[in-house]
Amino acid sequence: MSGPTLRTSNPWKTATLAGMASYLDSAALVTSGIAIGGYYAAPLQLAPGAIGSLLGLQTLAFAAGALFGGRLGDRFGRRTVFTCSLVLYAVGVLLLLVAASPALLFAGVIATGLAIGADLPVSLALVNEEAPEGRKGTMVVFSGMLWLAGIVAVLLLSSFMGAQGMLGGRILFAHLLVVAVVVLLLRLTLSESAEWAAARRAAETRHDSPSADVEFGRVRDLFRAPTGDALLATGLYYATWNLGANTLGQFGTFLWTALAGGEVARYSQLTLLGLPVGFVAGLVFMRVVDRPARHAWFAAGTALIVIAWALPALFGPGEFTLVAVMLVSGLGNAFAGESIYKIWSQELFPTLLRATATGVTMAFTRALAGLAALGTPALALGHTGLFFGLLLGTAVLSAVIGLVWVPRLARSEGPADAAPSEEPAAPSGAPTPDTTEKATP
């Protein structure tokens, strides 16, 4: 294994360039939905079944990419994987840009899905590992802000460009291609994670030592205590929270028109209205996430999410309750949900299993969401009360996991990732010594 390059970039540069994986993720998913489901549908004679298959395949490809990309990032380094994944992303977007047949669309969605899936867990690990102590959570949350920026950029571009038909879709995919190429060139200036390199050397040193309890690079160690408990807790938390968030993201317009009788244009306007609220709330969370106050903010965000889904479950789906779900849960998600999951996925796992664990939980979450989406329209129309009751139930379950289970998990060690028999290090921002064995939620 070649030695790591000396660190030449500052943490915020690393957080921005690596965190652009989140921008490219959200932008690709939103662009694919708008372009394939809208601009490309008529010219390429795409039936509803074909559109659903294309978008579903992209989600499943993401799951596969996260599963394998995370593992490769722990084996061969962060820099290698996020460079190769971005090359694949650019190729996939180019195929979607020039597509003149469904065959190229299928190839493009598979390539982009695999690429963003592989990029995200590795890029998150790099952001966390290169961030200074006391600022790690801040920089991980910053990647979530970039995810939001990707959505805003695509919605604004599609709103004001005025192009229709194939040209409209090609412009949207051209935006992704330009951003991907620029980010790729700038990422080449980043060095390998110093923490990953140190952990890799430590693992190789103790590989032949009979006293080593765990070699933190083997996949089977991911399913042993304490990492197995953390994998199960974070995976279940992210998956149960995401069922509601993914339903709102994929089927919000459908629920608005089919159950509340609203207009699509009105829903789009309300969606854009809620984005600045989430952005401001994200900035607030960045300021408190590395402090002991994090738990209180997380608890408040969790309560907002549960309240949001309780409204349509108790009072039925109408314009008011659906708007409330979107705005209230959007505010709560700034302090809980994916934001806190990304932090836990970095804090609770040793360096050489960090991207692997994140990839596994991301893959599980996306696969579950994809399966749930298959029955969402029929369940929402045929059993509306049960549908919203189940979404409320998953929100409550994620709240219990986050507030009760996760705080009991032991936090991982630092760069060298000592064996779990040793005393775990205190979490960043821990207020008192008696919290040193717990991960601050």
Secondary structure, 3 states (H helix, E strand, C coil): CCCCCCCCCCHHHHHHHHHHHHHHHHHHHHHHHHHHHHHCCCCCCCCHHHHHHHHHHHHHHHHHHHHHHHHHHHHHCHHHHHHHHHHHHHHHHHHHHHCCCHHHHHHHHHHHHHHHHHHHHHHHHHHHHHCCCCCHHHHHHHHHHHHHHHHHHHHHHHHHCCCCHHHHHHHHHHHHHHHHHHHHHHHCCCCCCHHHHHHHHHHHHCCCCCCCCCCCCCHHHHHCCCHHHHHHHHHHHHHHHHHHHHHHHHHHHHHHHHCCCCCHHHHHHHHHHHHHHHHHHHHHHHHHCCCCCHHHHHHHHHHHHHHHHHHHHHHCCCHHHHHHHHHHHHHHHCCCCHHHHHHHHHHCCCHHHHHHHHHHHHHHHHHHHHHHHHHHHHHHHHCHHHHHHHHHHHHHHHHHHHHHHHHHCCCCCCCCCCCCCCCCCCCCCCCCHHHCCCCCC
